[in-house]
Amino acid sequence: MGQQQLVLLVLATTIVGLAITTGIRAFGVNSARANADAMIQDALRIAMDAQAWKQKPQLLGGQGPKHAADPDKFKGATLAALGYPGVDDTYVNQNGRFSIKVTGNRLLVVGTNAMFDSQVEVVTCGLTDTDIVGEIVVLAGEKVGMTPGCPTNS
């Protein structure tokens, strides 16, 4: 082979290698984003189940009458009370690991995925769909958002 053909061969090999590397990286980022979106959906479902639990009578597995009249209090809400199986008040599915925290008038659902190094958080502060806010906090190891607060309309 001539010198020019060898240079073209090396150049073509380098370009193909870079294209493959870029494709693999793009696939990884898209996979992390798809997983975070799925975790947001799971966390939203848990938050909506907490709203439904709050409105159910105690005889049907809902919140007791002491706090049921106050729409802003989720006292007693646990993943087990909402019907999610798990250990140490943690629910695990194919998308990630979920836990809830109740403080004051808000219920915080936190979802994490160790494989993609991602975290999502959903907050509910009332009983309507406008009382729920969610955000991707960490995506592929990078902080991309903040813990959401209660919506201003609640």
C-alpha positions as a LaTeX table, in Angstrom:
\begin{tabular}{lrrr}
\hline
Residue & $x$ (\AA) & $y$ (\AA) & $z$ (\AA) \\
\hline
Met1 & 0.00 & 0.00 & 0.00 \\
Gly2 & 1.04 & 3.51 & $-0.61$ \\
Gln3 & 1.60 & 6.12 & 2.04 \\
Gln4 & $-1.61$ & 7.94 & 1.12 \\
Gln5 & $-3.70$ & 4.77 & 1.44 \\
Leu6 & $-2.26$ & 4.05 & 4.90 \\
Val7 & $-3.07$ & 7.58 & 6.07 \\
Leu8 & $-6.65$ & 7.22 & 4.77 \\
Leu9 & $-6.99$ & 3.84 & 6.49 \\
Val10 & $-5.81$ & 5.26 & 9.84 \\
Leu11 & $-8.08$ & 8.30 & 9.44 \\
Ala12 & $-11.10$ & 6.13 & 8.59 \\
Thr13 & $-10.42$ & 3.84 & 11.56 \\
Thr14 & $-10.19$ & 6.85 & 13.90 \\
Ile15 & $-13.44$ & 8.35 & 12.60 \\
Val16 & $-15.31$ & 5.05 & 12.94 \\
Gly17 & $-13.95$ & 4.61 & 16.48 \\
Leu18 & $-15.09$ & 8.10 & 17.49 \\
Ala19 & $-18.53$ & 7.51 & 15.97 \\
Ile20 & $-18.95$ & 4.26 & 17.91 \\
Thr21 & $-17.82$ & 5.91 & 21.16 \\
Thr22 & $-20.22$ & 8.82 & 20.65 \\
Gly23 & $-23.08$ & 6.42 & 19.90 \\
Ile24 & $-22.44$ & 4.39 & 23.03 \\
Arg25 & $-22.32$ & 7.54 & 25.16 \\
Ala26 & $-25.56$ & 8.88 & 23.65 \\
Phe27 & $-27.26$ & 5.54 & 24.29 \\
Gly28 & $-26.13$ & 5.61 & 27.94 \\
Val29 & $-27.44$ & 9.14 & 28.50 \\
Asn30 & $-30.76$ & 8.28 & 26.84 \\
Ser31 & $-31.06$ & 5.14 & 28.97 \\
Ala32 & $-30.50$ & 7.17 & 32.15 \\
Arg33 & $-33.10$ & 9.73 & 31.04 \\
Ala34 & $-35.66$ & 7.03 & 30.20 \\
Asn35 & $-35.11$ & 5.43 & 33.61 \\
Ala36 & $-35.51$ & 8.79 & 35.38 \\
Asp37 & $-38.77$ & 9.40 & 33.49 \\
Ala38 & $-40.03$ & 5.97 & 34.55 \\
Met39 & $-39.06$ & 6.70 & 38.18 \\
Ile40 & $-40.98$ & 10.01 & 38.02 \\
Gln41 & $-44.07$ & 8.08 & 36.86 \\
Asp42 & $-43.68$ & 5.57 & 39.71 \\
Ala43 & $-43.21$ & 8.36 & 42.27 \\
Leu44 & $-46.26$ & 10.21 & 40.92 \\
Arg45 & $-48.31$ & 7.02 & 41.25 \\
Ile46 & $-47.18$ & 6.64 & 44.88 \\
Ala47 & $-48.08$ & 10.29 & 45.60 \\
Met48 & $-51.53$ & 9.85 & 44.03 \\
Asp49 & $-52.03$ & 6.66 & 46.03 \\
Ala50 & $-51.21$ & 8.69 & 49.17 \\
Gln51 & $-53.91$ & 11.19 & 48.21 \\
Ala52 & $-56.41$ & 8.35 & 47.68 \\
Trp53 & $-55.37$ & 6.74 & 51.00 \\
Lys54 & $-56.00$ & 10.03 & 52.76 \\
Gln55 & $-59.55$ & 10.23 & 51.42 \\
Lys56 & $-60.51$ & 6.61 & 52.21 \\
Pro57 & $-62.32$ & 5.75 & 55.43 \\
Gln58 & $-60.22$ & 4.00 & 58.05 \\
Leu59 & $-62.35$ & 0.84 & 57.73 \\
Leu60 & $-61.24$ & 0.57 & 54.09 \\
Gly61 & $-57.57$ & 1.03 & 54.91 \\
Gly62 & $-57.44$ & 4.81 & 54.74 \\
Gln63 & $-56.20$ & 7.45 & 57.15 \\
Gly64 & $-57.92$ & 7.65 & 60.51 \\
Pro65 & $-60.55$ & 10.31 & 61.26 \\
Lys66 & $-58.21$ & 12.35 & 63.46 \\
His67 & $-56.24$ & 13.70 & 60.47 \\
Ala68 & $-58.61$ & 12.94 & 57.59 \\
Ala69 & $-60.40$ & 16.28 & 57.98 \\
Asp70 & $-57.13$ & 18.15 & 57.52 \\
Pro71 & $-56.28$ & 17.84 & 53.80 \\
Asp72 & $-52.70$ & 18.93 & 54.35 \\
Lys73 & $-51.59$ & 16.26 & 56.81 \\
Phe74 & $-50.36$ & 12.86 & 55.67 \\
Lys75 & $-49.54$ & 11.59 & 59.17 \\
Gly76 & $-49.36$ & 7.81 & 59.28 \\
Ala77 & $-48.66$ & 7.44 & 55.57 \\
Thr78 & $-46.21$ & 4.62 & 54.92 \\
Leu79 & $-45.54$ & 2.58 & 51.82 \\
Ala80 & $-47.07$ & $-0.44$ & 53.57 \\
Ala81 & $-50.23$ & 1.56 & 54.39 \\
Leu82 & $-50.45$ & 2.58 & 50.72 \\
Gly83 & $-50.21$ & $-1.06$ & 49.62 \\
Tyr84 & $-46.59$ & $-1.21$ & 48.45 \\
Pro85 & $-44.64$ & $-4.28$ & 49.58 \\
Gly86 & $-41.13$ & $-3.81$ & 50.83 \\
Val87 & $-38.64$ & $-3.96$ & 53.65 \\
Asp88 & $-37.75$ & $-1.05$ & 55.97 \\
Asp89 & $-40.48$ & 1.08 & 54.38 \\
Thr90 & $-38.76$ & 0.91 & 50.99 \\
Tyr91 & $-40.46$ & $-0.18$ & 47.78 \\
Val92 & $-38.27$ & $-1.60$ & 45.00 \\
Asn93 & $-39.24$ & $-2.25$ & 41.37 \\
Gln94 & $-37.37$ & $-2.52$ & 38.05 \\
Asn95 & $-37.00$ & 1.28 & 37.84 \\
Gly96 & $-35.53$ & 2.00 & 41.28 \\
Arg97 & $-35.92$ & 2.14 & 45.05 \\
Phe98 & $-38.62$ & 4.37 & 46.55 \\
Ser99 & $-39.21$ & 5.75 & 50.03 \\
Ile100 & $-41.51$ & 8.38 & 51.49 \\
Lys101 & $-41.04$ & 11.05 & 54.15 \\
Val102 & $-43.86$ & 12.93 & 55.85 \\
Thr103 & $-43.02$ & 16.33 & 57.33 \\
Gly104 & $-45.69$ & 18.82 & 58.30 \\
Asn105 & $-48.14$ & 19.23 & 55.47 \\
Arg106 & $-46.06$ & 17.50 & 52.80 \\
Leu107 & $-45.36$ & 13.98 & 51.66 \\
Leu108 & $-42.07$ & 13.53 & 49.81 \\
Val109 & $-41.51$ & 10.50 & 47.57 \\
Val110 & $-37.82$ & 9.86 & 46.78 \\
Gly111 & $-36.80$ & 7.45 & 44.04 \\
Thr112 & $-33.19$ & 6.41 & 43.46 \\
Asn113 & $-31.47$ & 4.16 & 40.94 \\
Ala114 & $-27.90$ & 3.09 & 41.72 \\
Met115 & $-27.21$ & 1.69 & 38.25 \\
Phe116 & $-27.86$ & 5.01 & 36.52 \\
Asp117 & $-26.89$ & 7.13 & 39.58 \\
Ser118 & $-30.17$ & 9.04 & 39.37 \\
Gln119 & $-32.66$ & 10.44 & 41.87 \\
Val120 & $-36.17$ & 11.84 & 41.48 \\
Glu121 & $-38.38$ & 13.54 & 44.04 \\
Val122 & $-42.12$ & 14.15 & 44.06 \\
Val123 & $-43.93$ & 16.28 & 46.65 \\
Thr124 & $-47.64$ & 16.35 & 47.41 \\
Cys125 & $-49.15$ & 18.92 & 49.73 \\
Gly126 & $-52.89$ & 18.37 & 49.29 \\
Leu127 & $-55.57$ & 16.30 & 47.65 \\
Thr128 & $-55.79$ & 17.55 & 44.05 \\
Asp129 & $-53.63$ & 16.86 & 41.02 \\
Thr130 & $-52.29$ & 20.42 & 41.15 \\
Asp131 & $-50.91$ & 19.72 & 44.64 \\
Ile132 & $-48.26$ & 17.34 & 43.24 \\
Val133 & $-44.88$ & 18.50 & 41.91 \\
Gly134 & $-42.03$ & 16.28 & 40.73 \\
Glu135 & $-38.50$ & 16.77 & 39.49 \\
Ile136 & $-35.42$ & 14.84 & 38.41 \\
Val137 & $-32.82$ & 15.89 & 40.99 \\
Val138 & $-29.79$ & 13.83 & 39.88 \\
Leu139 & $-29.36$ & 12.38 & 36.38 \\
Ala140 & $-26.41$ & 10.13 & 35.52 \\
Gly141 & $-24.47$ & 11.41 & 38.53 \\
Glu142 & $-25.01$ & 15.11 & 37.78 \\
Lys143 & $-27.24$ & 17.35 & 39.88 \\
Val144 & $-29.82$ & 18.76 & 37.48 \\
Gly145 & $-32.59$ & 20.00 & 39.78 \\
Met146 & $-33.62$ & 20.84 & 43.32 \\
Thr147 & $-36.01$ & 19.20 & 45.76 \\
Pro148 & $-39.42$ & 20.51 & 44.72 \\
Gly149 & $-41.47$ & 22.54 & 47.16 \\
Cys150 & $-45.21$ & 22.63 & 47.62 \\
Pro151 & $-47.06$ & 24.21 & 44.70 \\
Thr152 & $-47.99$ & 27.83 & 45.32 \\
Asn153 & $-51.68$ & 27.16 & 44.74 \\
Ser154 & $-52.01$ & 24.78 & 47.71 \\
\hline
\end{tabular}
